[in-house]
Amino acid sequence: MVTAESIEHSIKTALPCTWIKVVGDDGHHFSAVIVSEQFQGKNIVKQHQLVYQALGDRMREEIHALSMKTYTPEQWETAKKSAD
């Protein structure tokens, strides 16, 4: 069964992350917050494509749904301050 931890590991292995959190407890639907320098200068579609590439065949075969928010480290700092 797919776990949030296994998805997180797959992403971190292929994509350098400064922060990542994947949650989901039904084995099919997950949500993630991913912070990476690799997102710098890329629009949200390109950022999500990097994550899909990191997951490879798992997105087609194992993971039914993955909702994600992607940030550069600078965007993440701003988002955290806005949440306070």
N, C-alpha and C positions, 0 to 999 in steps of 0.2 A: 504494500500500500504506500502511496505517496504521502510524505509528511512535509510540514512546513520547514522542518530542519533540513530535509534532503533537498528541497528546492533552494533554500538559502545557500546550502553548500555548493550546489551546482552553479548558482549565479556567482558566488564569491570565487570559485575556482577559475572561471572564465573571464570575469570582469572585476577589475580592482575596485573595491568599494571602501569608502571611508565610514559608511554606516549602512546597515541593512536590517530589516525586520520583516519576516514573512509570517503571517498568521493564517490559520484555517484548521478546522478540526473534523471536517467530514470526509477528508481524503480526495475531494474533487474540486472544491471551490476555495481559492486562496486570495489573499490580498497582501501586497508588499509595498514597503517604502524603501527606496534604493537611492543612495547618495554616492555619486562617483564623479571623479575628475573627467572621466571619459565622456560625460554628457556635455561638457563645455563646448559651446558653439553649435550644438545640435538642437533641432526642434524636438518637440515631444514625440513625434512619430519616429524619428531616427533614434531617440533615446530608447523607446520601447523596442525597436528592432534590435538594438544591442542586447537587451535582456532576452528577447526571444532567441537570438543567436546563441546566447550563453546556455539556454535550456535545450537547444537543439531539438532532437526527436521527442524529448519528453513533453513538449508542448502539444505535439500531435497525438502522442500515444498514451500519455499518463495523466496529464493535467487537463481537466475539463474547462476550468476558468481561472484566470489570474488577473485580478484587478491590481493596477500598480500606480504609484505616484513616484516620479523620478525627479531628482534634484541634483544640481551641481552643489558642491560644498557651500558656496556663497548663497545660493538660493535656499539651502537647508537652514543656514544660520538665520536668514530673514524669516523663513517660515516658522522656526522655533520661537523667535521673538514675537511674532504676530500672535502666536497661540498663548503666550503668557498674559 
